[in-house]
Amino acid sequence: MALSLPYFDDLLEQIARTPDSSLSRAFQRHVHWGYYASPESTDDSLDAYLVAAEAMSERVCQAARVRNGLRILDVGCGVGGTIAHLNEHLSGCQLVGLNIEERQLVRAREWVKPQNGNTVEFVQGDACAMPFADGQFDAVMAVECIFHFPSRKTFFGEARRVLKPGGTLAVSDFVVDGDKLDDLVAWTESSGSDQGTYFGPTTRVPSSDTYARLGRAKGFTALADVDITPETMPTYLFWRKLYRDNGIPRGVQGTAHFEETARRGFIQYRVLSFEAGRKP
């Protein structure tokens, strides 16, 4: 099964055609927002984004309470950047990346090789019907991809199934401020702003308290819910410049749409973590 992901079409085509372009270098490893520790003093450079993208993976890894010797699953692993991060910083781990798109996994397998006594495996499969046994993992992560899944509810159920009791689920996602939902709808309707389909199909953005309810319903206890929107804002400046410099107007338009929703306070970028309880 393949998703329609125009931005990945552009990315993979650019990497194949011009591997030394700024777009290719930016997304060789990660294809997600960056975490800028000092957003007010950063710039829109490629070097700053690369550091920030790595920091975002580390932020979610910390939320997942990863450590040496664990069995760790990265769902929606893309081209393997977060698995590579774990592989470089931990030892004695079983690292598994799951992605529905085989072409991304082909690239991941090419460049992520086991080290530090870890094992690394990339598996093609659906986040809402994972091809893994019950209780197989100590930690499950989903870095900025859950909005592509058919159902957050189904994914949470699958994550609970493949986690052992006491295991951790950590996700990063865009969340709408429930108090501003009406304002978001009104702004979207009046401005005609629409990110279109460039970044692929997305499920409805959840409201602020959706995740807590969803976690409880699926047997999780909430551990943390952190709004890191301010630390992600420089990403928009970088991505708009990157797409503009590489002649991809759809990317400029789509990024500008998301940036405006964040600047108006409609959409927040959050990192959330949960502990799996014992099944009834």
Rosetta silent file (secondary structure, phi, psi, omega in degrees, C-alpha in Angstrom):
SEQUENCE: MALSLPYFDDLLEQIARTPDSSLSRAFQRHVHWGYYASPESTDDSLDAYLVAAEAMSERVCQAARVRNGLRILDVGCGVGGTIAHLNEHLSGCQLVGLNIEERQLVRAREWVKPQNGNTVEFVQGDACAMPFADGQFDAVMAVECIFHFPSRKTFFGEARRVLKPGGTLAVSDFVVDGDKLDDLVAWTESSGSDQGTYFGPTTRVPSSDTYARLGRAKGFTALADVDITPETMPTYLFWRKLYRDNGIPRGVQGTAHFEETARRGFIQYRVLSFEAGRKP
SCORE:     score description
SCORE:     0.000 S_00000001
   1 L     0.000  136.807 -179.152    0.000    0.000    0.000 S_00000001
   2 L  -124.243  137.619  173.949    1.335    3.446   -0.880 S_00000001
   3 L   -85.276  156.209  172.146    0.322    6.842    0.431 S_00000001
   4 L   -89.004  104.572 -176.447    0.064    9.866   -1.813 S_00000001
   5 L  -127.227   82.224 -177.413    2.913   12.017   -0.487 S_00000001
   6 H   -56.222  -35.603 -179.168    3.825   14.705   -3.049 S_00000001
   7 H   -66.208  -32.913  176.040    6.456   16.202   -0.767 S_00000001
   8 H   -74.319  -31.839  174.276    8.241   12.856   -0.598 S_00000001
   9 H   -58.555  -48.220  179.322    7.978   12.543   -4.372 S_00000001
  10 H   -63.093  -42.544 -177.494    9.835   15.838   -4.699 S_00000001
  11 H   -62.893  -51.994 -176.848   12.327   14.892   -2.014 S_00000001
  12 H   -67.340  -34.628  176.428   13.275   11.479   -3.369 S_00000001
  13 H   -64.837  -42.082 -179.125   13.432   12.776   -6.924 S_00000001
  14 H   -66.682  -41.465  179.035   15.742   15.586   -5.832 S_00000001
  15 H   -61.292  -42.259 -179.372   18.001   13.246   -3.855 S_00000001
  16 H   -68.549  -37.721 -175.174   18.312   10.940   -6.863 S_00000001
  17 H   -83.605  -44.260 -176.470   18.926   13.770   -9.322 S_00000001
  18 L  -136.725   80.074 -175.113   21.037   16.179   -7.272 S_00000001
  19 L   -63.554  -15.270  179.764   22.308   14.515   -4.081 S_00000001
  20 L   -99.483    5.793  178.737   24.314   17.607   -3.153 S_00000001
  21 L   -69.338  161.698  179.637   21.393   20.079   -3.303 S_00000001
  22 H   -63.560  -36.080  178.711   20.287   21.823   -0.122 S_00000001
  23 H   -65.039  -44.371  179.382   16.985   19.912   -0.179 S_00000001
  24 H   -62.344  -45.003 -178.501   18.767   16.583   -0.463 S_00000001
  25 H   -67.921  -34.973 -179.287   21.196   17.414    2.329 S_00000001
  26 H   -64.412  -39.254 -171.830   18.432   18.705    4.605 S_00000001
  27 L  -112.858   23.136  174.697   16.370   15.513    4.428 S_00000001
  28 L   -62.646  -29.025 -170.228   19.040   12.834    4.071 S_00000001
  29 L  -120.114  -51.335 -177.460   18.312   11.791    7.664 S_00000001
  30 L  -122.980  146.113  173.832   15.172   13.403    9.103 S_00000001
  31 L  -129.826   66.506  178.268   11.971   14.693    7.527 S_00000001
  32 L  -152.431  173.760  179.646   10.334   16.444   10.455 S_00000001
  33 L   -62.107  157.234  176.983   10.191   19.752   12.322 S_00000001
  34 L   -99.574  154.162  173.318   13.222   20.893   14.256 S_00000001
  35 L  -107.608  109.243 -177.054   13.556   21.601   17.974 S_00000001
  36 L   -99.965  112.278 -176.316   15.505   24.861   18.369 S_00000001
  37 L   -61.795  -31.837  179.017   16.751   25.299   21.938 S_00000001
  38 L  -127.127   73.971 -172.803   17.137   29.073   21.432 S_00000001
  39 H   -62.006  -28.826 -176.600   14.504   29.948   18.802 S_00000001
  40 H   -73.566  -18.404 -176.103   14.832   33.698   19.294 S_00000001
  41 H  -118.449   13.020 -179.188   18.507   33.721   18.344 S_00000001
  42 L   -91.300  179.493  177.607   18.652   31.108   15.582 S_00000001
  43 L  -130.458 -175.920 -177.740   18.703   31.573   11.799 S_00000001
  44 L   -99.627   29.243 -176.463   17.221   29.848    8.754 S_00000001
  45 L   -79.532  158.108  176.092   20.435   28.071    7.790 S_00000001
  46 H   -62.335  -42.685 -178.636   20.750   24.431    6.804 S_00000001
  47 H   -60.494  -41.604  179.728   23.260   23.793    9.601 S_00000001
  48 H   -65.326  -39.964  178.969   20.868   25.133   12.235 S_00000001
  49 H   -65.365  -42.231 -178.676   18.033   22.964   10.924 S_00000001
  50 H   -59.596  -41.260  177.053   20.147   19.797   10.899 S_00000001
  51 H   -65.257  -42.631 -177.849   21.017   20.305   14.566 S_00000001
  52 H   -67.991  -38.253  178.777   17.378   21.078   15.400 S_00000001
  53 H   -64.118  -40.129  176.867   16.022   18.045   13.532 S_00000001
  54 H   -65.112  -39.751  179.480   18.381   15.793   15.465 S_00000001
  55 H   -64.704  -32.684  177.535   17.315   17.502   18.686 S_00000001
  56 H   -65.647  -43.836  176.173   13.654   16.773   17.891 S_00000001
  57 H   -59.139  -43.313  179.689   14.383   13.067   17.599 S_00000001
  58 H   -63.321  -37.176  179.971   16.251   13.216   20.901 S_00000001
  59 H   -61.323  -44.600  179.743   13.329   15.021   22.521 S_00000001
  60 H   -71.714  -36.056  176.509   10.913   12.225   21.595 S_00000001
  61 H   -60.386  -42.552  177.177   13.463    9.565   22.546 S_00000001
  62 H   -62.496  -41.701  178.666   13.728   11.098   26.009 S_00000001
  63 H   -62.631  -30.358  179.606    9.940   11.123   26.307 S_00000001
  64 L   -81.672   -3.404  177.961    9.957    7.412   25.420 S_00000001
  65 L    57.939   42.331 -179.470   12.411    6.737   28.287 S_00000001
  66 L   -73.503  152.474  176.918   14.753    4.802   26.036 S_00000001
  67 L  -160.534  174.620 -178.261   17.948    3.296   27.416 S_00000001
  68 L   -58.231  144.010  171.585   20.451    0.557   26.640 S_00000001
  69 L    83.885    5.325 -177.528   19.193   -2.964   26.131 S_00000001
  70 L   -91.903  162.230  170.376   15.574   -2.184   25.219 S_00000001
  71 E   -98.387  115.086 -169.068   13.389   -3.353   22.358 S_00000001
  72 E  -124.330  131.929  178.637   12.326   -0.132   20.619 S_00000001
  73 E  -114.759  126.834  173.625    9.864    0.414   17.770 S_00000001
  74 E  -107.295  109.169 -177.456    9.802    3.610   15.687 S_00000001
  75 E   -90.714  136.588 -173.558    6.471    3.762   13.840 S_00000001
  76 L    69.189   47.071 -168.210    6.380    5.889   10.698 S_00000001
  77 L   -74.064   -8.853  178.508   10.167    5.715   10.637 S_00000001
  78 L    59.740 -131.475 -177.987   10.578    7.416    7.250 S_00000001
  79 L   -90.719   10.665  169.316   14.116    7.176    5.918 S_00000001
  80 L    98.612   11.183 -174.089   15.440    5.920    9.259 S_00000001
  81 H   -63.233  -42.411 -178.891   16.759    9.026   10.996 S_00000001
  82 H   -72.368  -36.625  173.761   15.393    8.321   14.481 S_00000001
  83 H   -61.526  -41.208  177.382   16.486    4.681   14.316 S_00000001
  84 H   -61.605  -41.167  178.990   19.948    5.950   13.316 S_00000001
  85 H   -60.785  -47.050  177.864   19.925    8.322   16.301 S_00000001
  86 H   -62.289  -43.016 -178.520   19.080    5.469   18.668 S_00000001
  87 H   -60.472  -34.395 -177.880   21.652    3.224   17.009 S_00000001
  88 H   -82.304  -24.714 -172.799   24.382    5.815   17.559 S_00000001
  89 H  -109.145  -14.054 -178.880   23.537    6.652   21.181 S_00000001
  90 L  -120.076  166.846  178.433   22.415    3.342   22.699 S_00000001
  91 L  -135.550  153.145  176.321   23.854   -0.159   22.922 S_00000001
  92 L    65.839   27.097 -177.956   22.459   -3.671   23.084 S_00000001
  93 L  -103.537  151.825  168.281   19.069   -2.634   21.699 S_00000001
  94 E   -98.656  110.105 -174.023   16.705   -4.279   19.250 S_00000001
  95 E  -108.736  124.244 -178.115   15.718   -1.383   16.974 S_00000001
  96 E  -127.641  128.390  173.293   12.800   -1.759   14.568 S_00000001
  97 E  -107.787  131.901  179.601   11.483    0.850   12.137 S_00000001
  98 E  -116.982  132.179  177.932    7.980    0.413   10.691 S_00000001
  99 E  -150.234  145.510 -177.475    6.743    2.322    7.659 S_00000001
 100 L   -81.014  -21.423 -177.648    3.926    1.778    5.185 S_00000001
 101 L   -98.334  115.344 -177.120    5.953    3.083    2.235 S_00000001
 102 H   -65.975  -33.300 -176.153    8.566    0.643    0.983 S_00000001
 103 H   -64.982  -30.870  174.926   10.487    3.255   -1.015 S_00000001
 104 H   -70.495  -37.226 -179.993   11.371    5.098    2.204 S_00000001
 105 H   -68.392  -33.732  176.731   12.485    1.829    3.783 S_00000001
 106 H   -56.543  -46.062  179.135   14.729    1.050    0.814 S_00000001
 107 H   -66.042  -42.219  179.988   16.649    4.219    1.565 S_00000001
 108 H   -59.221  -43.722 -178.225   16.695    3.508    5.328 S_00000001
 109 H   -66.418  -26.820 -178.123   18.182    0.052    4.791 S_00000001
 110 H   -68.626  -35.442 -169.644   20.881    1.496    2.560 S_00000001
 111 H  -117.600  -16.064  179.837   22.436    3.782    5.131 S_00000001
 112 L   -97.189  109.580 -178.383   21.472    2.673    8.660 S_00000001
 113 L  -116.275  141.814 -176.350   23.773   -0.158    9.727 S_00000001
 114 L   -59.153  144.038  172.593   23.867   -1.762   13.199 S_00000001
 115 L  -149.884  172.621  177.089   26.518   -0.604   15.669 S_00000001
 116 L    56.607   29.852  179.536   27.165   -0.668   19.431 S_00000001
 117 L    74.355   13.626  177.425   25.835   -4.223   19.678 S_00000001
 118 L   -86.572  160.382  165.352   22.395   -3.195   18.415 S_00000001
 119 E  -111.916  146.447 -177.836   20.252   -4.973   15.865 S_00000001
 120 E  -131.029  129.484  178.763   18.413   -2.898   13.238 S_00000001
 121 E  -139.826  137.750  175.391   15.422   -3.984   11.171 S_00000001
 122 E  -116.701  126.418 -171.521   13.105   -2.036    8.875 S_00000001
 123 E  -122.458  133.987  174.474    9.651   -3.532    8.290 S_00000001
 124 E   -84.398  129.121  179.992    6.963   -2.535    5.810 S_00000001
 125 L   178.033  171.722 -175.019    3.578   -2.408    7.475 S_00000001
 126 E   -93.938  129.878  178.607    0.527   -0.486    8.664 S_00000001
 127 L   -62.691  -21.763 -179.180    0.669    1.448   11.961 S_00000001
 128 L   -98.389    4.445  175.451   -2.950    0.460   12.562 S_00000001
 129 E  -153.972   68.024 -170.664   -2.327   -3.274   11.972 S_00000001
 130 L   -69.728  137.193 -179.183    1.242   -3.862   13.131 S_00000001
 131 L   -85.420   51.516 -177.120    2.912   -7.126   12.112 S_00000001
 132 L  -132.517  157.784 -179.424    4.339   -7.750   15.597 S_00000001
 133 L   -76.236  159.200  175.221    3.572  -10.016   18.536 S_00000001
 134 L   -60.059  139.697  174.513    1.843   -8.868   21.710 S_00000001
 135 L    64.013   26.211 -173.903    4.208   -7.386   24.291 S_00000001
 136 L   -79.921  -22.531 -170.795    7.182   -7.383   21.933 S_00000001
 137 E  -123.108  153.064  174.335    8.528   -3.891   22.728 S_00000001
 138 E   -90.800  -26.325 -179.041    9.627   -1.802   25.695 S_00000001
 139 E  -147.332  141.070  175.375    9.084    1.505   23.906 S_00000001
 140 E  -127.156  134.069  179.072    7.095    2.690   20.898 S_00000001
 141 E  -126.802  151.924  172.930    7.628    6.070   19.246 S_00000001
 142 E  -142.009   99.849 -174.928    5.864    7.986   16.488 S_00000001
 143 E   -91.317  104.446  172.034    7.764   11.132   15.528 S_00000001
 144 L    51.208   52.488 -179.249    5.525   13.570   13.665 S_00000001
 145 L  -145.662  -12.037 -171.211    3.670   11.009   11.563 S_00000001
 146 H   -62.684  -24.711  179.387    0.551    9.982   13.471 S_00000001
 147 H   -70.437  -13.874  174.526   -1.604   12.404   11.458 S_00000001
 148 H   -85.949  -15.343 -176.595   -0.970   10.215    8.387 S_00000001
 149 L   -73.159  148.775 -179.654   -2.353    7.109   10.122 S_00000001
 150 L   -59.280  -31.401 -176.175   -5.962    6.132    9.305 S_00000001
 151 L  -155.280  122.671  174.146   -6.956    6.327   12.979 S_00000001
 152 H   -64.478  -37.894 -179.499   -5.185    7.575   16.108 S_00000001
 153 H   -60.383  -47.135  179.894   -7.554    5.424   18.165 S_00000001
 154 H   -66.193  -39.813  177.816   -6.609    2.265   16.302 S_00000001
 155 H   -60.670  -44.414  179.609   -2.913    3.132   16.460 S_00000001
 156 H   -61.078  -38.614  177.019   -3.082    3.596   20.244 S_00000001
 157 H   -63.720  -41.354  178.443   -4.721    0.194   20.546 S_00000001
 158 H   -68.441  -39.600  177.901   -2.002   -1.398   18.451 S_00000001
 159 H   -61.771  -42.327  177.942    0.736    0.404   20.388 S_00000001
 160 H   -63.695  -38.411 -178.388   -0.710   -0.914   23.654 S_00000001
 161 H   -63.418  -43.102 -174.086   -0.875   -4.423   22.201 S_00000001
 162 H   -86.479   -8.060  176.350    2.781   -4.557   21.133 S_00000001
 163 E   -89.336  144.144  171.431    4.058   -2.889   24.323 S_00000001
 164 E   -79.753  158.481  177.549    4.799   -4.861   27.446 S_00000001
 165 E   -56.587  134.806 -177.058    3.211   -3.601   30.710 S_00000001
 166 E    88.877   -7.044  177.745    5.180   -0.611   31.941 S_00000001
 167 E   -72.156  168.637 -173.394    6.416    0.178   28.449 S_00000001
 168 E  -119.485  136.693  169.718    6.319    3.696   27.052 S_00000001
 169 E  -110.820  128.950  177.020    4.565    5.273   24.078 S_00000001
 170 E  -130.786  133.795  179.945    5.851    8.683   22.948 S_00000001
 171 E  -135.453  152.528  166.347    4.475   10.755   20.075 S_00000001
 172 E  -119.182  139.290 -173.243    4.941   14.227   18.649 S_00000001
 173 E  -158.389  160.928  173.013    1.950   15.764   16.900 S_00000001
 174 E   -88.868  126.906 -174.952    0.181   18.949   15.884 S_00000001
 175 E  -126.271  133.914  179.224   -2.701   19.628   18.279 S_00000001
 176 E   -82.302  139.554  173.798   -5.429   22.253   17.941 S_00000001
 177 L   -71.725  114.113 -175.989   -6.121   24.535   20.894 S_00000001
 178 H   -57.448  -31.865 -179.779   -9.676   23.568   21.812 S_00000001
 179 H   -71.983  -15.397 -176.994  -10.448   27.106   22.967 S_00000001
 180 H  -115.389   14.296 -176.826   -9.554   28.430   19.503 S_00000001
 181 H   -61.422  -43.817  179.683  -11.212   25.798   17.349 S_00000001
 182 H   -63.837  -37.821  178.507  -14.020   28.115   16.239 S_00000001
 183 H   -65.120  -38.766  178.600  -11.462   30.820   15.403 S_00000001
 184 H   -62.830  -46.092 -179.815   -9.474   28.335   13.331 S_00000001
 185 H   -62.156  -44.424 -178.576  -12.558   27.305   11.355 S_00000001
 186 H   -64.353  -42.118  179.472  -13.570   30.926   10.797 S_00000001
 187 H   -64.120  -43.787 -179.532  -10.072   31.935    9.691 S_00000001
 188 H   -61.767  -43.294 -178.649   -9.804   29.003    7.297 S_00000001
 189 H   -69.457  -39.827 -175.931  -13.179   29.767    5.742 S_00000001
 190 H   -77.464  -33.488 -176.075  -12.626   33.528    5.442 S_00000001
 191 H   -88.780  -19.841 -175.553   -9.038   33.440    4.194 S_00000001
 192 L    72.037   11.848 -178.544   -9.412   30.522    1.822 S_00000001
 193 L   -70.652  136.686 -178.701   -6.132   29.221    3.228 S_00000001
 194 L  -158.306  126.663  179.404   -5.555   25.560    2.560 S_00000001
 195 L   -76.363   -7.342  177.382   -2.387   23.509    2.650 S_00000001
 196 L    67.795 -147.420 -176.685   -3.921   21.226    0.024 S_00000001
 197 L  -114.207   13.776 -174.383   -2.549   17.711   -0.357 S_00000001
 198 L   -60.382  -39.394 -178.834    1.152   18.494   -0.741 S_00000001
 199 L   -91.897   15.799  174.254    2.064   16.981    2.634 S_00000001
 200 L    88.413  172.894  179.987   -0.171   13.984    2.042 S_00000001
 201 L   -67.511  141.529  178.754   -3.494   12.878    3.551 S_00000001
 202 L  -132.801  146.838  172.034   -4.036   13.794    7.183 S_00000001
 203 L   -81.715  168.011 -176.990   -6.616   12.833    9.774 S_00000001
 204 L   -60.244  136.502  179.881   -8.448   15.536   11.690 S_00000001
 205 L   -66.603  128.729 -178.048   -6.224   17.482   14.083 S_00000001
 206 L   -74.895  157.676  175.218   -7.122   16.461   17.657 S_00000001
 207 E   -83.696  175.940 -170.218   -8.116   18.972   20.313 S_00000001
 208 L   -57.768  -38.156 -174.360   -6.082   19.643   23.437 S_00000001
 209 L   -99.897    4.816 -176.843   -7.613   16.941   25.652 S_00000001
 210 H   -61.323  -44.544 -174.254   -8.121   14.239   23.012 S_00000001
 211 H   -64.807  -39.219  178.926   -4.899   12.397   23.739 S_00000001
 212 H   -60.808  -44.664  178.994   -5.509   12.070   27.485 S_00000001
 213 H   -65.267  -42.422 -178.373   -8.929   10.522   26.845 S_00000001
 214 H   -63.681  -42.853  178.709   -7.578    8.293   24.102 S_00000001
 215 H   -60.053  -47.887 -179.953   -4.736    7.066   26.292 S_00000001
 216 H   -59.944  -41.635 -177.178   -7.050    6.160   29.164 S_00000001
 217 H   -64.651  -27.123 -176.656   -9.429    4.341   26.833 S_00000001
 218 L  -103.971   12.678  173.593   -6.608    2.175   25.502 S_00000001
 219 L    89.126   24.375  178.378   -5.013    1.285   28.839 S_00000001
 220 E  -109.802  152.867  168.321   -2.351    3.995   29.123 S_00000001
 221 E  -107.981  128.361 -179.710   -1.464    6.396   31.902 S_00000001
 222 E   -67.863  133.205  177.396   -0.419    9.843   30.724 S_00000001
 223 E  -102.656  -46.276 -176.495    3.150   10.736   31.695 S_00000001
 224 E  -156.538  151.349  175.951    3.751   14.100   30.014 S_00000001
 225 E  -146.267  102.317 -170.927    2.227   16.540   27.535 S_00000001
 226 E  -117.316  126.137  176.527    4.626   19.357   26.617 S_00000001
 227 E   -85.049  113.294  179.634    3.908   22.257   24.268 S_00000001
 228 L  -115.005   25.177 -178.921    7.123   22.989   22.343 S_00000001
 229 H   -51.642  -48.919 -178.285    5.585   25.238   19.683 S_00000001
 230 H   -56.874  -35.197 -178.096    7.970   28.171   20.328 S_00000001
 231 H   -76.830   -9.887  178.850   10.980   25.890   19.857 S_00000001
 232 H  -100.685  -13.067 -171.071    9.682   24.686   16.488 S_00000001
 233 L   -57.709  -38.482  178.897    8.853   28.050   14.896 S_00000001
 234 H   -60.848  -18.243  177.893   12.211   28.570   13.096 S_00000001
 235 H   -57.938  -40.039 -177.448   11.440   25.393   11.134 S_00000001
 236 H   -63.177  -42.535  178.939    8.885   27.301    9.066 S_00000001
 237 H   -61.420  -44.255 -178.865   11.409   29.950    8.067 S_00000001
 238 H   -65.470  -47.345 -175.980   13.909   27.293    7.043 S_00000001
 239 H   -66.267  -39.362  177.804   11.452   25.144    5.091 S_00000001
 240 H   -61.476  -44.398  178.411    9.969   28.082    3.196 S_00000001
 241 H   -63.599  -41.774 -178.220   13.453   29.216    2.185 S_00000001
 242 H   -62.373  -49.447  179.865   14.461   25.657    1.289 S_00000001
 243 H   -65.182  -40.163  178.747   11.474   25.050   -0.950 S_00000001
 244 H   -62.856  -45.211 -178.815   11.795   28.488   -2.552 S_00000001
 245 H   -65.573  -25.484 -178.440   15.501   27.996   -3.278 S_00000001
 246 L  -102.387   12.504  173.463   14.765   24.601   -4.847 S_00000001
 247 L    66.299   42.406 -179.999   11.885   25.819   -7.019 S_00000001
 248 L  -122.843   82.917 -175.583    9.037   23.998   -5.259 S_00000001
 249 H   -62.685  -30.087  178.271    6.176   26.509   -4.883 S_00000001
 250 H   -62.244  -37.037  178.278    3.787   23.876   -3.498 S_00000001
 251 H   -67.799  -40.179  177.315    6.149   23.400   -0.585 S_00000001
 252 H   -60.858  -46.724 -177.771    6.357   27.144    0.049 S_00000001
 253 H   -64.697  -46.986 -179.136    2.566   27.438    0.029 S_00000001
 254 H   -63.426  -41.677  179.124    1.937   24.429    2.256 S_00000001
 255 H   -65.474  -40.973  179.582    4.571   25.499    4.791 S_00000001
 256 H   -61.509  -37.548  178.190    3.208   29.054    4.891 S_00000001
 257 H   -61.868  -50.146 -179.603   -0.260   27.706    5.676 S_00000001
 258 H   -62.621  -39.627 -179.159    0.983   25.681    8.641 S_00000001
 259 H   -60.047  -42.044 -177.923    3.116   28.575    9.855 S_00000001
 260 H   -65.681  -38.336  178.494    0.117   30.906    9.978 S_00000001
 261 H   -64.992  -34.185  178.070   -1.938   28.441   12.043 S_00000001
 262 H   -73.363  -43.850 -178.769    0.934   28.220   14.529 S_00000001
 263 H   -64.822  -32.119  178.127    1.539   31.966   14.692 S_00000001
 264 L   -81.986   -2.979  177.784   -2.154   32.601   15.336 S_00000001
 265 L    79.971   11.386  179.503   -2.065   30.072   18.169 S_00000001
 266 L   -74.285  -42.369 -174.762   -4.542   27.704   16.545 S_00000001
 267 E  -116.266  133.304  177.087   -2.155   24.754   16.270 S_00000001
 268 E  -114.252  151.931  174.489    0.417   23.665   18.839 S_00000001
 269 E  -104.139  120.535 -173.738    3.301   21.233   18.465 S_00000001
 270 E  -127.350  149.424  172.209    3.301   18.838   21.414 S_00000001
 271 E  -114.299  122.923 -174.874    5.340   15.890   22.678 S_00000001
 272 E  -124.842  146.249  177.765    3.269   13.400   24.652 S_00000001
 273 E  -138.624  152.208 -173.787    4.174   10.216   26.496 S_00000001
 274 E  -143.189  149.530  174.722    2.195    7.402   28.104 S_00000001
 275 E  -108.178  133.948 -179.758    2.889    4.301   30.177 S_00000001
 276 E   -77.528  124.950  175.834    1.210    1.022   29.254 S_00000001
 277 L   -84.691  179.407  176.777   -0.785   -0.493   32.113 S_00000001
 278 L   -76.155  140.505  179.013   -1.558   -4.129   32.618 S_00000001
 279 L   -72.512  146.672  179.439   -4.224   -5.549   30.361 S_00000001
 280 L   -58.869    0.000    0.000   -7.482   -6.615   32.034 S_00000001
